[in-house]
Amino acid sequence: MSSVLYKNIGARPLWAEYGHGVWLEDRDGRRFLDTCGGVAVSSLGHRHARIAEAFERAARELAWAHAGSFTTTPAEELADLLVQQSGGLSRVQFLSGGSEAMELALKIAYQYHCERGDRDRTIVIARRQSYHGSTLGTLAISGNIQRRSIFESLLGPAEFVSPCYAYRDRAAGESDPDYARRLADELDTRIRELGADRVAAFVAETVVGSTSGAVPAVPGYLAAIAEVCRRHGVLFVLDEVMAGMGRTGHHYAYLEDGVVPDIVAIGKGLAAGYQPISAVVVSGGVHDTLGAGSGVLQNGQTHVNHPFACAIALEVQQVILDENLLANVRARGEQLRERLTQRLGGHPRVGDIRGRGLFVGVEFVEDRQTHAPARGGKELVARLKHEGLHRGLLLYPGYGTVDGVLGNHVLFAPPFIATEAEIDEMVSRFGEVVDASFPRHRDTITHQGGPRP
């Protein structure tokens, strides 16, 4: 009997014993090819030699120092690097996890307005089908109804607008610019209805992660949204806990969209899973406003700017630079989407293959022509996981893709170090998983332009 409290109470998970590169091995010696980096975390895979050496160096220097009294070289150098890569942001604070980072982003947004004398700006606008964290504060601005569930009565108020979900919501014949404009107008209208002097921030995932499966914004959307926010004095906050730190092929995912937010939260890939660490990065305007006001950031947590975690994260980010891994992310990401399209693009139950870099989603449907969402729910998730494990493949499937109830997808987020051969192997095994999970369609599945043998 285990003393660990598992997420799925009463069901013991696999016992991970060993990892190497993009592979995990359980205590029985079974090997699993990791298509998802756990949950878009393990960007360097396992047993990276330079990271192991960084652990030893850091352990010989400093375990911990209270951020209220000390700064440290790892924190300063990592912050400098993240600011340099940000496209125009100014200051960084490090925390332990993505939910903490998003919680702090909300607190900073409100404090910013308070310092300016706008204490009535308490409303946060987010998007439906979003997820921003598991604390009560971040859950309140998450449009993921599954995760809100029993906690609904505990959650504070928030407002929601439409996501940018072109596969589902773009009208027939509507261009990308027109779709982006329509969504920006919706946000503008909502702000006016609520009263611009009451809205603190608009929050969005740059690329939607686990809720809907790597849904990218159409070109021009984020720029249009940012302009609406600026017009009304609303802070533009991006959640890149999952999509940032190279996952899309750029240090920050928003750089591909030609925008710079007022605040961005980063996390999972910051230390590639070797240490728990996240960060909030803010603009000079936000930082200077706090400094000119009370001069105190109203936040305190035990492991703020943790020197050991910062040292490991710094080495991870340096490895990404030294090994030119963002180029590999872009190349392998293009390969992954191409191979998935070749293998499954004609499958009657695969509706959309999308994403950026090594952040790719496959959405399942009941009917390709109508886009009717898959009705498999949790049962299909369980079947996909089971079929994957049977073939030595770790998958990250989800349900409620479309509206929190209907729809299923699989999210791919393999390590940045994945080779061309490993990507091909992931797609090959995944194709077998899909064939096995939808057996009644096996005879009609097309494979690279022709029927499967």
Backbone torsions as a table, in degrees:
resi	resn	phi	psi	omega
1	MET	NA	134.1	-179.3
2	SER	-89.6	148.2	174.1
3	SER	-94.8	0.7	-179.8
4	VAL	-81.5	137.7	173.4
5	LEU	-88.0	109.4	-177.5
6	TYR	-88.2	156.9	176.4
7	LYS	-59.6	-49.4	176.0
8	ASN	-94.0	95.6	-174.3
9	ILE	-62.8	129.7	179.3
10	GLY	91.8	-7.5	178.5
11	ALA	-121.7	114.0	-178.4
12	ARG	-77.6	130.8	177.8
13	PRO	-75.0	174.2	173.9
14	LEU	-60.1	149.2	-178.5
15	TRP	-100.4	97.7	-179.6
16	ALA	-73.2	130.6	-176.1
17	GLU	-116.8	-29.4	-166.8
18	TYR	-159.1	147.6	175.2
19	GLY	-141.9	150.1	175.6
20	HIS	-152.8	119.0	-177.9
21	GLY	60.2	-126.9	-177.6
22	VAL	-92.9	12.3	-177.3
23	TRP	-113.1	143.7	170.7
24	LEU	-118.0	151.5	178.7
25	GLU	-132.9	134.5	178.8
26	ASP	-89.6	178.2	-173.4
27	ARG	-70.3	-11.9	176.1
28	ASP	-93.8	3.5	177.1
29	GLY	87.8	5.3	177.9
30	ARG	-78.5	135.5	-177.6
31	ARG	-104.4	142.4	-177.4
32	PHE	-131.1	129.8	176.3
33	LEU	-83.2	123.4	-171.1
34	ASP	-92.4	106.2	179.9
35	THR	-85.7	-9.8	-167.8
36	CYS	-128.5	5.3	-178.6
37	GLY	55.3	36.2	-173.1
38	GLY	78.4	-86.1	169.1
39	VAL	-139.1	60.0	-178.4
40	ALA	62.6	38.8	-177.7
41	VAL	-109.5	-52.2	-168.7
42	SER	-78.5	69.5	-175.4
43	SER	-70.6	-23.5	176.6
44	LEU	-105.2	7.5	-178.1
45	GLY	68.3	-154.6	-173.4
46	HIS	-115.5	152.2	175.2
47	ARG	61.1	37.3	175.9
48	HIS	-71.0	124.5	-171.0
49	ALA	-60.5	-42.2	-177.8
50	ARG	-66.6	-33.7	179.8
51	ILE	-72.2	-37.8	176.5
52	ALA	-61.1	-41.0	178.0
53	GLU	-66.4	-36.3	179.0
54	ALA	-65.2	-35.0	176.0
55	PHE	-59.4	-46.1	-177.7
56	GLU	-65.2	-42.9	179.2
57	ARG	-61.8	-46.7	-176.8
58	ALA	-65.5	-37.4	-179.2
59	ALA	-66.8	-24.3	179.6
60	ARG	-86.1	-3.9	-174.9
61	GLU	-110.6	-64.9	-172.5
62	LEU	-153.1	125.6	-179.9
63	ALA	-81.3	-47.0	-173.3
64	TRP	-163.1	148.7	174.1
65	ALA	-148.6	139.0	-177.3
66	HIS	-69.1	122.3	-175.1
67	ALA	-67.6	-17.3	176.0
68	GLY	-72.1	-18.5	-177.9
69	SER	-118.0	-27.4	-172.8
70	PHE	-130.2	149.8	159.0
71	THR	-112.5	167.6	-177.7
72	THR	-138.7	159.5	179.8
73	THR	-59.8	-45.9	179.3
74	PRO	-59.6	-42.0	179.9
75	ALA	-64.7	-43.8	-178.8
76	GLU	-64.7	-45.3	-177.3
77	GLU	-69.6	-39.1	178.6
78	LEU	-66.8	-41.9	178.0
79	ALA	-61.6	-43.1	178.1
80	ASP	-58.6	-44.4	-178.6
81	LEU	-64.0	-45.5	-178.0
82	LEU	-65.5	-37.0	177.2
83	VAL	-66.8	-44.3	179.7
84	GLN	-58.9	-34.6	-176.9
85	GLN	-86.4	-7.7	-167.3
86	SER	-81.1	-16.4	-178.4
87	GLY	87.0	6.9	176.0
88	GLY	142.9	5.7	177.2
89	LEU	-82.3	174.2	-163.5
90	SER	-126.3	-41.7	-172.9
91	ARG	-138.7	155.4	-176.2
92	VAL	-134.3	140.3	164.6
93	GLN	-125.0	138.1	-176.8
94	PHE	-101.6	138.8	177.7
95	LEU	-130.2	-162.3	-172.9
96	SER	-100.9	-30.3	-175.9
97	GLY	-150.7	167.7	-176.0
98	GLY	-61.9	-39.2	179.3
99	SER	-63.0	-40.9	176.8
100	GLU	-61.6	-41.1	-178.4
101	ALA	-64.5	-44.1	178.7
102	MET	-68.1	-36.1	176.5
103	GLU	-61.2	-44.4	178.5
104	LEU	-65.5	-37.7	177.9
105	ALA	-58.1	-41.8	177.9
106	LEU	-65.3	-42.6	-179.6
107	LYS	-65.0	-40.9	178.7
108	ILE	-64.1	-42.1	-179.9
109	ALA	-59.0	-44.8	179.9
110	TYR	-69.3	-42.5	-179.9
111	GLN	-62.5	-38.1	177.4
112	TYR	-54.4	-48.4	-179.2
113	HIS	-68.9	-37.4	177.3
114	CYS	-60.5	-42.8	-179.5
115	GLU	-63.2	-24.5	178.6
116	ARG	-91.9	0.6	179.6
117	GLY	87.6	12.4	-177.9
118	ASP	-106.6	63.4	-176.4
119	ARG	-68.5	-16.0	179.5
120	ASP	-79.7	-6.9	178.9
121	ARG	-82.0	84.3	-176.2
122	THR	-114.5	-8.8	-173.8
123	ILE	-88.8	133.9	172.3
124	VAL	-110.9	130.9	175.4
125	ILE	-104.3	127.3	176.9
126	ALA	-125.1	-167.3	-177.6
127	ARG	-118.8	148.2	172.4
128	ARG	-62.4	155.5	-178.0
129	GLN	57.1	49.0	177.7
130	SER	-127.7	163.1	174.4
131	TYR	-145.4	127.9	-175.4
132	HIS	-126.9	4.8	175.8
133	GLY	142.3	168.5	-172.8
134	SER	-102.1	-5.3	173.2
135	THR	-71.1	161.8	-178.9
136	LEU	-63.3	-34.1	178.7
137	GLY	-66.9	-47.2	-178.7
138	THR	-75.3	-30.1	176.7
139	LEU	-66.0	-32.4	-179.9
140	ALA	-62.7	-30.8	179.8
141	ILE	-99.3	10.4	178.0
142	SER	-94.5	128.7	178.9
143	GLY	-88.2	15.1	-179.8
144	ASN	-87.0	101.9	-172.3
145	ILE	-69.1	-25.4	177.0
146	GLN	-62.4	-45.6	-174.5
147	ARG	-79.0	-25.1	174.6
148	ARG	-69.7	-50.4	173.7
149	SER	27.7	-116.2	-172.0
150	ILE	-69.5	-12.8	-177.3
151	PHE	-89.3	1.2	-173.6
152	GLU	-51.1	-43.9	-176.0
153	SER	-70.0	-14.0	179.9
154	LEU	-94.2	-8.9	-170.3
155	LEU	-88.5	141.2	177.2
156	GLY	-72.6	170.7	-177.0
157	PRO	-72.9	148.8	173.3
158	ALA	-156.5	160.4	178.7
159	GLU	-114.3	149.1	-177.1
160	PHE	-131.0	141.0	173.5
161	VAL	-121.8	-179.9	-175.7
162	SER	-68.7	145.5	171.2
163	PRO	-76.2	166.4	171.4
164	CYS	-93.6	95.6	-169.0
165	TYR	-133.5	75.9	-169.3
166	ALA	-57.7	-40.5	-177.8
167	TYR	-58.3	-34.2	-176.3
168	ARG	-98.2	-41.1	-162.3
169	ASP	-112.9	-11.8	177.1
170	ARG	-71.5	131.8	-176.9
171	ALA	-71.0	154.7	177.7
172	ALA	-58.4	127.2	179.2
173	GLY	81.0	-0.9	-179.2
174	GLU	-82.5	127.6	-179.9
175	SER	-76.1	163.8	176.0
176	ASP	-57.0	-47.5	179.0
177	PRO	-60.9	-39.4	-179.8
178	ASP	-68.3	-39.8	178.1
179	TYR	-64.4	-44.3	178.6
180	ALA	-61.8	-41.9	180.0
181	ARG	-64.3	-40.8	179.9
182	ARG	-61.0	-43.2	180.0
183	LEU	-69.2	-37.4	176.8
184	ALA	-65.6	-38.5	177.4
185	ASP	-65.2	-36.4	177.1
186	GLU	-61.6	-44.3	177.9
187	LEU	-64.1	-43.5	179.2
188	ASP	-58.6	-44.3	179.1
189	THR	-63.2	-42.9	-179.2
190	ARG	-64.1	-41.5	178.7
191	ILE	-61.5	-43.6	179.8
192	ARG	-64.8	-39.5	179.5
193	GLU	-63.7	-41.5	-178.7
194	LEU	-76.7	-26.3	-174.0
195	GLY	99.0	113.2	-175.6
196	ALA	-58.4	-28.9	-179.2
197	ASP	-76.8	3.5	177.4
198	ARG	-114.2	-6.8	-175.1
199	VAL	-99.4	124.5	-178.2
200	ALA	-89.2	-44.2	-171.2
201	ALA	-156.7	154.1	166.3
202	PHE	-111.3	132.6	-174.3
203	VAL	-124.0	134.9	178.1
204	ALA	-151.8	151.0	166.8
205	GLU	-78.2	129.5	-179.8
206	THR	-58.2	-46.3	168.9
207	VAL	-126.2	121.2	-175.5
208	VAL	-64.4	132.1	-173.8
209	GLY	-95.3	-106.9	-168.1
210	SER	-70.8	-25.3	-176.2
211	THR	-65.5	-45.9	-175.4
212	SER	-123.0	-8.7	173.3
213	GLY	90.4	73.0	171.9
214	ALA	55.2	55.3	178.5
215	VAL	-91.9	110.7	179.7
216	PRO	-85.8	155.9	173.4
217	ALA	-74.3	150.7	174.2
218	VAL	-73.1	155.0	178.8
219	PRO	-55.3	134.3	177.3
220	GLY	92.1	-15.2	-176.3
221	TYR	-64.7	-53.6	-175.6
222	LEU	-65.8	-33.9	176.8
223	ALA	-65.1	-40.8	178.5
224	ALA	-66.6	-39.9	178.4
225	ILE	-64.7	-43.3	-179.6
226	ALA	-61.5	-37.3	180.0
227	GLU	-66.8	-39.8	176.8
228	VAL	-61.5	-44.9	179.7
229	CYS	-60.4	-46.6	-179.5
230	ARG	-60.8	-41.3	-177.9
231	ARG	-59.6	-33.7	-175.4
232	HIS	-104.1	4.7	-179.3
233	GLY	69.8	25.4	-179.8
234	VAL	-96.0	132.7	179.4
235	LEU	-71.9	138.8	-179.0
236	PHE	-99.5	108.7	-173.4
237	VAL	-115.1	127.2	178.1
238	LEU	-112.6	139.8	177.0
239	ASP	-103.1	106.3	177.1
240	GLU	-117.7	30.0	178.0
241	VAL	-57.1	-39.2	179.9
242	MET	-98.4	-39.6	-171.2
243	ALA	-87.4	-12.6	-174.3
244	GLY	-89.9	-172.1	176.8
245	MET	59.2	41.6	173.6
246	GLY	96.8	-9.3	-173.7
247	ARG	-58.6	-34.9	-179.5
248	THR	-95.0	2.6	-177.9
249	GLY	100.3	2.8	175.7
250	HIS	-132.5	153.0	-178.9
251	HIS	-56.9	-42.4	172.7
252	TYR	-123.1	134.7	-176.3
253	ALA	-62.5	-32.0	-175.5
254	TYR	-67.1	-19.5	-179.6
255	LEU	-62.0	-29.8	177.5
256	GLU	-70.3	-19.8	-178.4
257	ASP	-96.5	-1.6	176.6
258	GLY	70.8	29.2	178.1
259	VAL	-128.4	163.2	171.5
260	VAL	-134.3	121.9	-177.5
261	PRO	-76.9	172.0	171.9
262	ASP	-77.9	-34.2	-179.8
263	ILE	-143.8	138.4	173.2
264	VAL	-134.7	140.8	175.2
265	ALA	-106.6	134.6	177.4
266	ILE	-128.5	161.1	-176.9
267	GLY	-165.1	-91.4	-162.7
268	LYS	-40.9	-51.4	-176.4
269	GLY	-85.3	-1.3	-174.7
270	LEU	-59.2	-43.6	175.2
271	ALA	-117.2	16.6	174.4
272	ALA	55.8	25.8	178.9
273	GLY	85.6	-6.8	-178.9
274	TYR	-74.0	-23.1	174.0
275	GLN	-145.6	147.6	172.5
276	PRO	-77.7	114.3	-179.8
277	ILE	-156.8	144.6	174.6
278	SER	-141.5	179.3	-179.4
279	ALA	-157.1	154.4	168.9
280	VAL	-116.3	129.2	-179.6
281	VAL	-117.2	128.6	-173.9
282	VAL	-122.8	159.5	179.0
283	SER	-75.7	163.8	175.8
284	GLY	-62.7	-36.2	179.4
285	GLY	-63.2	-42.6	178.1
286	VAL	-65.7	-47.4	-179.0
287	HIS	-60.9	-44.4	-177.1
288	ASP	-67.8	-33.2	178.1
289	THR	-65.2	-43.1	177.2
290	LEU	-63.9	-40.6	-178.8
291	GLY	-66.8	-36.9	-178.9
292	ALA	-78.5	-15.0	179.0
293	GLY	-93.5	-112.9	-178.9
294	SER	-70.7	-26.0	-178.4
295	GLY	76.0	10.4	-178.2
296	VAL	-131.9	127.1	172.8
297	LEU	-78.0	119.1	-173.8
298	GLN	-81.2	71.8	179.6
299	ASN	-159.4	139.1	176.3
300	GLY	-150.4	124.3	178.3
301	GLN	-140.1	152.0	-171.3
302	THR	-56.5	-46.3	-170.2
303	HIS	-102.6	27.9	173.9
304	VAL	-58.3	132.0	177.2
305	ASN	54.0	38.9	-176.8
306	HIS	-56.8	118.2	-172.1
307	PRO	-63.5	-38.5	-179.0
308	PHE	-67.1	-46.3	179.1
309	ALA	-62.3	-40.1	179.1
310	CYS	-64.7	-37.6	179.1
311	ALA	-62.3	-42.7	-179.8
312	ILE	-69.6	-43.1	178.9
313	ALA	-62.1	-38.7	178.3
314	LEU	-61.6	-42.8	178.8
315	GLU	-66.3	-38.6	176.9
316	VAL	-59.1	-48.9	-178.4
317	GLN	-66.4	-32.6	177.4
318	GLN	-69.8	-37.6	175.5
319	VAL	-60.8	-43.4	179.5
320	ILE	-58.5	-39.5	177.7
321	LEU	-71.3	-50.5	-174.1
322	ASP	-64.2	-35.9	-178.1
323	GLU	-94.4	7.5	177.5
324	ASN	51.4	45.1	-172.8
325	LEU	-74.3	-21.9	177.1
326	LEU	-65.3	-33.1	175.1
327	ALA	-64.5	-39.1	177.6
328	ASN	-67.1	-38.5	177.1
329	VAL	-58.7	-45.4	-179.1
330	ARG	-66.7	-43.7	-178.8
331	ALA	-67.6	-47.5	-179.3
332	ARG	-69.3	-30.6	176.6
333	GLY	-66.1	-43.2	176.6
334	GLU	-62.9	-41.9	177.2
335	GLN	-61.3	-44.1	-178.4
336	LEU	-60.7	-46.1	179.9
337	ARG	-66.2	-40.0	178.9
338	GLU	-64.1	-45.7	-178.1
339	ARG	-67.0	-39.3	177.1
340	LEU	-63.4	-39.1	178.4
341	THR	-66.8	-41.5	177.6
342	GLN	-62.6	-42.2	-175.1
343	ARG	-80.6	-36.2	-170.6
344	LEU	-127.2	-0.3	-176.0
345	GLY	-60.1	-26.0	178.3
346	GLY	-100.9	4.4	-178.8
347	HIS	-67.2	131.8	-176.3
348	PRO	-65.3	-14.7	-179.4
349	ARG	-109.5	6.0	176.0
350	VAL	-106.1	116.1	-175.6
351	GLY	-95.1	-39.7	-174.3
352	ASP	-147.7	138.5	173.0
353	ILE	-123.4	118.9	-167.6
354	ARG	-146.7	174.8	173.5
355	GLY	133.3	-174.7	177.9
356	ARG	-137.8	140.4	179.8
357	GLY	53.4	-140.2	177.7
358	LEU	-92.8	51.7	178.0
359	PHE	-141.6	90.8	-165.9
360	VAL	-130.1	137.3	177.8
361	GLY	-118.4	144.7	172.6
362	VAL	-119.7	116.7	-178.6
363	GLU	-102.5	132.4	179.8
364	PHE	-95.0	151.4	-178.6
365	VAL	-137.5	166.5	170.4
366	GLU	-84.8	-32.4	-176.7
367	ASP	-147.1	123.4	-176.6
368	ARG	-67.3	-33.7	-176.0
369	GLN	-71.5	-43.2	-177.2
370	THR	-91.5	-10.8	-174.8
371	HIS	65.1	17.3	178.8
372	ALA	-54.2	125.2	-173.6
373	PRO	-67.8	150.3	177.1
374	ALA	-59.3	147.2	-178.9
375	ARG	-112.1	21.5	-175.2
376	GLY	-73.9	-29.2	178.1
377	GLY	57.3	-148.0	-178.5
378	LYS	-63.1	-30.6	-178.6
379	GLU	-65.6	-40.0	178.2
380	LEU	-68.4	-38.3	175.8
381	VAL	-56.9	-47.6	-179.3
382	ALA	-62.8	-39.8	-179.0
383	ARG	-67.1	-43.3	178.9
384	LEU	-62.2	-44.1	178.0
385	LYS	-60.7	-46.4	-178.0
386	HIS	-61.6	-46.7	-178.6
387	GLU	-65.3	-34.6	177.2
388	GLY	-66.0	-48.9	-179.8
389	LEU	-61.4	-36.1	178.4
390	HIS	-60.6	-28.1	-179.4
391	ARG	-105.0	16.0	179.0
392	GLY	67.3	38.8	-175.5
393	LEU	-130.3	125.3	175.0
394	LEU	-90.0	124.5	-178.3
395	LEU	-121.9	158.0	177.8
396	TYR	-124.8	77.9	179.1
397	PRO	-86.9	159.4	177.5
398	GLY	-144.1	165.9	176.3
399	TYR	-134.2	169.1	-172.8
400	GLY	75.2	23.4	-173.8
401	THR	-54.6	-40.3	-170.8
402	VAL	-86.0	-48.5	-173.9
403	ASP	-141.2	14.7	-177.2
404	GLY	94.9	-13.0	179.2
405	VAL	-123.2	-53.9	-176.3
406	LEU	-92.4	150.7	173.5
407	GLY	101.3	149.1	176.4
408	ASN	-139.6	150.3	177.5
409	HIS	-150.2	168.2	168.7
410	VAL	-125.4	133.8	-179.9
411	LEU	-104.1	124.2	175.3
412	PHE	-100.8	129.6	176.0
413	ALA	-152.2	63.2	-175.8
414	PRO	-71.2	164.0	177.9
415	PRO	-57.3	149.1	-179.1
416	PHE	-63.3	-20.9	-176.2
417	ILE	-85.9	0.3	-177.7
418	ALA	-56.8	138.7	179.2
419	THR	-91.1	168.9	177.1
420	GLU	-58.7	-42.3	-179.7
421	ALA	-65.6	-37.6	-179.6
422	GLU	-69.4	-37.0	175.6
423	ILE	-63.8	-43.2	177.6
424	ASP	-60.4	-39.8	-179.8
425	GLU	-67.4	-39.0	176.9
426	MET	-58.9	-46.7	-177.8
427	VAL	-67.0	-41.0	179.5
428	SER	-59.7	-48.3	-179.7
429	ARG	-68.2	-37.7	179.6
430	PHE	-65.8	-37.5	175.7
431	GLY	-57.4	-40.8	177.3
432	GLU	-65.4	-37.1	178.1
433	VAL	-62.4	-45.8	-179.5
434	VAL	-64.7	-43.7	177.4
435	ASP	-57.2	-43.5	-177.7
436	ALA	-73.0	-28.5	-176.5
437	SER	-82.1	-19.5	177.6
438	PHE	-127.0	62.7	-169.7
439	PRO	-63.3	-30.2	-175.9
440	ARG	-69.7	-12.6	179.8
441	HIS	-103.1	4.3	-169.9
442	ARG	-57.1	-37.7	-175.9
443	ASP	-73.0	-15.9	-177.4
444	THR	-105.5	-0.2	-178.5
445	ILE	-69.7	132.2	175.8
446	THR	-95.1	149.4	-177.1
447	HIS	-137.9	108.6	-180.0
448	GLN	52.2	46.4	172.8
449	GLY	92.1	-4.2	-179.6
450	GLY	-144.7	171.5	-179.6
451	PRO	-68.3	145.6	176.6
452	ARG	-70.0	142.1	177.8
453	PRO	-68.7	NA	NA
